Amino acid sequence: MATETRRSGFMLGVLIGGAVGAVSSLLLAPKTGARMREDLSNRYRSAMDKTREWASAATDKTKDMANRVANRASDLMDQAEEGKQQMRDTMHTAKDAMQDRTRDMEGDRLDSGTSREADRPASRPN
């Protein structure tokens, strides 16, 4: 970001310096008034054309960067959603496995004739 700011400042300085130099050379050169006005007009149009080209290029680059950022953000959101769904699936699978195991253990206890109360240690009176 700082590099872009320096680059923009440099380009602005080049543009302003070029304009000042062009105007100075026109004003200091011995020419007729009509010729000088024509030269100034031509230089002004040329500077405006270059400025429009630079602005257009900057706009295109900005749009391109915004599109890339949006696409990357969309990809990351998709990946997060996939990860979230995988986690849900894993949790449901683990929950189902635990419930199945609990049912199996309860069935084994019932088949062996023991109950949960028999598995617990007897409480001692105080």
KAMO-V980183 format. One record per helix or strand of 3 or more residues. SS is the DSSP state (h for helix, s for strand). FROM is the first residue (numbers start at 0). TO is the last residue. If there is no record, write none. Layout:
# KAMO-V980183
{{SS | FROM | TO} {SS | FROM | TO}}
This chain:
# KAMO-V980183
{{h | 1 | 27} {h | 32 | 111} {h | 115 | 118}}
